[in-house]
């Protein structure tokens, strides 16, 4: 398991009974997490007076934030030289998945060591954590997401990190349709990143189902890879999906065409209060020997 160990503006302070207590810069949040099935005490009682906001689930789906103290509509946290706007979203999220820094570090290192111009395609790109990381290493990035709101949020993160310019292209589109068009255009990329949801809908109502569509998407993405691809990364938070599945997909697609190393595993965040680790999803990677 790859663990986060160098994110100074974020800490997972404690976790118990389906909740996690976190520090996001100077803001302390209590949010639900289904992986936390152990009992380490009642966190609301344990940290009474030290929680700025709590997210409460609704029995009808979704939920709401209870702001105990004044919480900004948006605030910025930093990871090394990268800056991200954090906001309270309707479904418990904040616009950033801190466990992904392990993948950002991998991308930055690979791009820096390539010593050449690298073109990156980031699919299901959300608010652009990976996009900003790749830009920081000097890559050209095409950022694709079906939500205009998420793409606009990425622009905020790119601007606050100081990487605004001609090295990024923002696309609001259905991912599969965009990839199909890029193939017809003859465009190629040296690295591809994707973070597909379990289910979703595109700009025009296109239905995405990871079990039915992921193999096809990875297969056609191989047609977009350049003659010297650098890496191909798949992230997933789909419950029940093993990282071995992602490894298998990459072996029969990317690694069948290009020589390289395929790996997979879990990502997690250490809990500061004790020696526990919160699992936070899976990854599959193909990387060149370069």
C-alpha positions in Angstrom: 0.0 0.0 0.0 1.2 3.5 -0.9 0.9 5.9 2.0 0.7 9.7 2.2 3.5 11.0 4.4 4.4 14.5 3.3 1.2 16.5 3.1 1.8 19.3 5.7 -1.5 21.1 5.1 -3.6 18.0 5.5 -3.8 15.5 8.3 -6.1 12.5 9.1 -6.2 13.0 12.8 -8.5 10.2 13.9 -11.1 7.7 12.6 -13.8 5.8 14.3 -17.4 4.4 13.9 -17.8 5.4 10.3 -16.3 8.9 10.6 -12.9 10.6 10.0 -11.6 13.7 11.7 -9.3 15.8 9.4 -7.4 19.0 9.3 -7.5 20.9 6.0 -5.2 23.8 6.6 -6.7 25.6 9.6 -10.2 24.0 9.1 -11.1 20.9 11.1 -13.8 18.6 9.5 -15.7 15.5 10.6 -16.9 13.5 7.6 -18.4 10.0 7.1 -16.2 7.2 5.6 -17.6 3.7 5.0 -14.2 2.0 5.4 -14.1 3.1 9.1 -15.9 0.1 10.7 -13.8 0.1 13.8 -14.6 1.7 17.1 -12.1 4.1 18.6 -14.5 6.2 20.5 -17.1 8.8 19.7 -15.3 11.5 17.7 -17.9 14.2 18.2 -17.4 13.8 22.0 -13.7 13.2 21.8 -13.0 16.4 19.8 -15.8 18.6 21.2 -15.0 22.2 20.6 -12.3 21.3 18.1 -14.5 20.6 15.1 -15.4 23.4 12.6 -18.0 21.4 10.5 -19.7 18.1 10.4 -21.2 16.4 7.4 -24.4 14.5 8.3 -25.7 11.8 6.0 -29.4 11.8 5.1 -31.5 8.6 5.2 -32.9 9.7 1.8 -29.4 10.0 0.2 -26.9 12.8 0.2 -26.7 14.9 3.3 -25.7 18.3 4.6 -22.9 20.3 6.3 -23.4 21.6 9.8 -21.0 24.5 10.3 -20.3 24.8 14.0 -17.7 27.6 13.5 -17.5 30.0 10.6 -16.1 28.1 7.6 -15.0 30.0 4.5 -16.9 29.4 1.3 -13.5 28.5 -0.2 -10.0 28.3 1.3 -6.6 27.3 -0.1 -4.3 24.5 1.0 -0.8 23.7 -0.3 1.0 20.6 -1.3 4.7 21.5 -1.8 4.4 24.2 -4.5 0.9 23.3 -5.6 -2.2 25.2 -4.4 -5.8 23.9 -4.2 -9.1 25.5 -3.5 -11.1 23.6 -0.9 -14.9 23.8 -0.7 -17.7 22.1 1.2 -19.5 20.1 -1.5 -23.0 18.6 -1.3 -22.0 15.0 -1.0 -19.4 15.2 1.8 -16.5 16.0 -0.6 -14.0 18.9 -0.5 -12.8 18.9 -4.1 -9.5 17.1 -3.3 -8.5 13.5 -2.5 -5.3 13.9 -0.4 -4.3 10.2 -0.9 -3.7 11.0 -4.6 -0.4 12.8 -3.7 1.3 9.4 -4.0 0.3 9.3 -7.7 1.2 13.0 -8.1 4.7 12.3 -6.8 5.1 9.4 -9.3 3.9 11.5 -12.2 6.2 14.5 -11.4 9.2 12.2 -11.0 8.6 10.4 -14.3 8.0 13.7 -16.2 11.1 15.3 -14.7 13.3 12.4 -15.5 12.1 12.1 -19.1 14.0 15.3 -20.1 11.7 15.9 -23.1 8.4 17.5 -23.8 5.6 15.4 -22.4 1.9 15.6 -23.4 -0.5 14.3 -20.7 -4.2 13.4 -21.1 -6.2 13.5 -17.9 -9.6 11.9 -18.2 -12.4 12.1 -15.6 -10.1 14.9 -14.4 -12.3 16.4 -11.6 -10.8 19.5 -10.0 -7.4 18.9 -11.5 -5.1 17.6 -8.7 -3.2 15.4 -11.2 -3.4 18.2 -13.9 -1.7 20.7 -11.6 1.0 18.1 -10.6 1.9 17.4 -14.2 1.9 21.1 -15.1 4.4 21.7 -12.2 6.8 19.2 -13.9 6.6 21.1 -17.2 4.1 18.9 -19.1 1.4 19.9 -21.5 -1.9 18.7 -20.1 -5.3 18.2 -21.7 -7.9 18.2 -18.9 -11.2 16.4 -19.7 -14.3 16.2 -17.5 -18.0 16.1 -18.3 -18.8 18.7 -15.6 -18.3 22.4 -16.4 -18.2 23.2 -12.7 -15.3 20.8 -12.1 -13.4 22.1 -15.0 -13.9 25.7 -13.8 -12.7 24.6 -10.3 -9.6 23.1 -12.0 -8.9 26.5 -13.6 -8.9 28.1 -10.1 -6.4 25.5 -8.9 -4.2 26.0 -12.0 -4.3 29.8 -11.6 -3.6 29.7 -7.8 -0.6 27.4 -8.4 0.8 29.8 -11.0 0.7 27.6 -14.1 -1.8 29.4 -16.2 -0.7 29.5 -19.9 -0.6 27.7 -23.2 0.4 24.4 -21.6 -3.1 23.4 -20.6 -6.3 22.7 -22.6 -9.6 22.4 -20.8 -12.3 20.2 -22.3 -15.9 19.8 -21.1 -17.1 16.6 -22.8 -18.0 12.9 -22.4 -14.7 11.1 -22.0 -15.3 8.2 -24.4 -16.5 10.5 -27.2 -13.6 12.8 -26.7 -11.1 10.0 -27.0 -12.8 8.7 -30.1 -12.5 12.1 -31.7 -8.9 12.5 -30.7 -8.1 9.2 -32.5 -9.8 10.4 -35.7 -7.8 13.7 -35.4 -4.5 11.7 -35.1 -3.5 13.3 -31.8 -1.2 11.4 -29.4 -0.1 11.7 -25.8 2.9 10.5 -23.8 1.0 9.8 -20.6 -2.7 9.1 -19.8 -4.4 9.4 -16.4 -7.9 8.3 -15.7 -10.0 8.3 -12.5 -13.3 6.7 -13.7 -16.4 6.8 -11.5 -18.4 3.6 -10.8 -21.4 5.2 -12.7 -21.9 8.6 -14.3 -23.4 10.5 -17.1 -21.8 12.6 -19.9 -22.6 16.0 -21.2 -25.5 14.7 -23.3 -26.7 12.0 -20.9 -24.2 9.3 -22.0 -24.2 6.5 -19.4 -20.9 5.3 -17.9 -20.7 2.0 -16.1 -17.1 1.0 -15.1 -17.7 -2.7 -15.3 -19.1 -2.5 -18.8 -17.1 0.4 -20.2 -13.6 0.5 -18.7 -12.0 -2.2 -20.8 -13.2 -0.5 -24.0 -11.9 2.9 -22.9 -8.5 1.7 -21.9 -8.3 -0.2 -25.2 -9.0 2.8 -27.4 -6.8 5.0 -25.2 -3.9 2.8 -26.4 -4.4 4.3 -29.9 -3.7 7.7 -28.4 -0.3 6.8 -27.0 2.8 8.2 -28.7 5.7 6.1 -29.9 7.4 6.7 -26.6 4.7 6.6 -23.9 5.8 7.4 -20.4 3.0 6.1 -18.1 -0.6 5.1 -18.0 -2.4 5.4 -14.6 -5.9 4.2 -13.6 -7.4 5.2 -10.2 -10.6 3.8 -8.8 -12.8 4.1 -5.8 -15.3 1.5 -6.9 -16.3 -0.7 -4.0 -15.4 -4.4 -4.6 -13.0 -3.7 -7.5 -9.6 -5.3 -6.9 -6.4 -3.5 -8.0 -5.5 -6.8 -9.7 -8.3 -6.0 -12.2 -6.6 -2.8 -13.2 -3.3 -4.6 -13.5 -4.9 -7.2 -15.7 -6.4 -4.5 -17.9 -3.1 -2.8 -18.4 -1.3 -6.0 -19.1 -3.6 -7.0 -22.0 -3.8 -3.5 -23.4 -0.9 -1.1 -22.9 1.8 -3.7 -22.0 0.8 -5.9 -24.9 1.9 -3.0 -27.3 4.6 -1.3 -25.2 7.4 -2.8 -23.1 7.3 -1.6 -19.6 6.4 -2.3 -15.9 2.9 -2.9 -14.7 2.0 -2.5 -11.0 -1.0 -2.1 -8.8 -2.1 -1.7 -5.2 -4.0 0.3 -2.7 -3.4 3.9 -1.5 -4.0 4.9 2.1 -3.6 7.6 4.7 -2.0 7.0 8.1 -4.2 8.0 11.1 -2.2 10.4 13.3 -4.0 9.3 16.6 -2.6 5.7 16.3 -0.9 3.3 14.0 -3.9 2.6 11.9 -4.2 3.2 8.1 -7.3 4.3 6.3 -7.6 2.6 2.8 -8.6 5.1 0.2 -8.9 3.4 -3.2 -6.8 1.4 -5.7 -4.5 2.1 -8.6 -3.0 0.4 -11.6 0.1 1.7 -13.4 2.0 1.0 -16.6 5.3 2.8 -16.8 8.1 2.8 -19.3 11.6 1.6 -18.5 12.7 5.2 -19.3 
